């Protein structure tokens, strides 16, 4: 088991204490564990293009949760989606006794073609 020691400001320490009472948690460790669970879930959802929000269904109002961590997760998700949507070409080559297949991105194909043309 790993041990984590945190240096908190007075304000952060008070927040941990308030969260313990607000959520009926027994320890500061419970606050951290629950915070990690919530952040992990929210980050995965944001990476898949969803919005994390507090919703008032009766008044049809929602407030989006915006944090630096969730914005970072959104950027990572967007980069991953862009990379996955890039068309791939499959090129096959014979290597003495083994047959290998390599996926090549469209970008690397065009760069390679440019070098071949320029040579």
PyMOL commands that set and color helices and strands:
alter all, ss='L'
color gray80, all
select helices_A, chain A and resi 10-22+28-47+68-85+106-118
alter helices_A, ss='H'
color red, helices_A
select strands_A, chain A and resi 53-56+61-64+88-95+98-105
alter strands_A, ss='S'
color yellow, strands_A
deselect
rebuild
show_as cartoon
